[in-house]
Amino acid sequence: MKQMALIIILNTILFSTHLFAQSYPTERGATFISGTGSYSNRSGELFVPGRSGSFNSVSGNLSVNRFLVDNFYVGLGLTAMSQNEWNYSANRFGLGPQAGYVFGGADSRILPYVGVGGQYLKVQSDWFRYPEDSWDQGYEVFGSLGLIVLLRDHLGVVFQGSYHSVNLTRPDSSGLTSGNILNFQIGLVGMLYK
């Protein structure tokens, strides 16, 4: 009797999962995980005037997003960046919410999207002659445009451009210092659906 009850429960779970499974990448309940990154190395008189050496920058972004309704997603993003020039360095970490709209349907292999979000930031830098253990903190808000190109049913390449407004409070100041970033990135995206 217990085996029959177990078989009925397992069949019910499997059948209901099939009924409510997503059949395309932007359908309600589907999830996508994306990771982008960049590296740059600049050297020479133009970028490091009067000194030998180079300017290096490495950054990575990870986001997990879920479609609440068809084509509209919300998620969480994580950013890490490290820069160094000669003997100066900066490290930046961010975490925050994001939302967006993906254009495309069941038969789409190319999915343009628009997104917005914000992140809480922590930045350590010795460029401003602060002690090495001092951290700036603040926030950023951003808008992004991108394109997901599906290579296979569940794997794609993402191309993204974004504009960021960054606001930081430095340890020696009570006010915010602002700046802007225009960013272009490429990465991979995993689409989790049936």
C-alpha positions, 0 to 999 in steps of 0.5 A, spaced: 500 500 500 505 504 501 508 503 495 502 504 491 501 511 495 509 513 493 507 511 486 501 516 485 505 521 489 511 521 484 506 521 478 502 527 481 509 531 482 512 529 475 505 530 471 504 537 475 511 539 473 510 537 466 504 541 466 507 548 469 514 547 466 516 553 461 516 551 454 521 557 452 526 562 455 522 568 456 516 565 459 513 566 466 517 562 471 523 561 467 530 563 470 536 565 466 543 566 469 548 570 466 556 572 467 560 577 463 567 579 464 572 584 461 580 585 462 584 591 459 591 592 459 593 599 457 601 601 457 605 607 454 606 614 454 598 616 452 595 611 458 601 612 463 605 618 462 611 619 465 612 612 468 613 605 466 608 600 467 601 599 465 594 600 467 590 593 468 583 592 469 579 586 470 571 586 472 566 580 472 558 580 473 554 575 475 546 575 475 540 571 476 534 573 474 527 570 474 521 571 469 515 573 474 510 574 467 512 573 460 518 577 458 518 581 465 524 579 469 527 581 476 533 578 479 540 580 483 546 582 480 553 581 483 559 585 481 567 585 482 572 589 479 580 590 480 584 595 477 591 597 478 596 602 475 603 602 477 603 601 485 596 604 486 590 600 486 582 599 487 577 594 488 570 595 487 564 590 490 557 591 488 550 587 490 543 589 488 536 588 485 535 589 477 529 588 473 528 588 465 524 586 459 526 581 454 523 582 447 521 575 444 517 569 444 517 561 443 521 561 437 526 567 438 533 565 437 535 573 438 532 576 444 533 584 445 532 586 452 532 593 456 534 593 464 534 597 470 537 596 477 541 599 482 547 596 487 550 597 494 557 599 493 564 598 497 570 600 494 577 600 497 582 604 493 589 607 495 589 612 489 586 617 493 592 616 499 587 613 504 589 608 508 589 601 505 584 599 510 579 604 508 573 603 504 568 608 500 561 606 500 555 608 496 550 606 491 550 606 483 543 606 479 544 603 471 540 602 465 542 597 460 541 595 453 543 588 451 542 582 446 542 575 448 543 570 442 541 563 443 547 558 441 543 552 443 536 551 447 539 553 454 546 556 452 547 563 449 552 569 448 550 576 451 552 582 449 550 588 453 551 596 454 550 600 460 550 606 463 552 607 471 551 613 475 556 612 481 555 615 488 560 614 493 562 617 500 569 617 501 572 617 508 574 624 509 568 627 506 561 627 509 558 628 502 557 624 496 562 624 490 559 622 483 561 619 477 559 616 471 561 609 467 559 607 460 560 600 459 560 594 454 561 587 455 560 580 453 559 574 456 555 567 457 547 566 459 544 559 461 537 559 460 533 554 465 526 552 462 523 545 460 
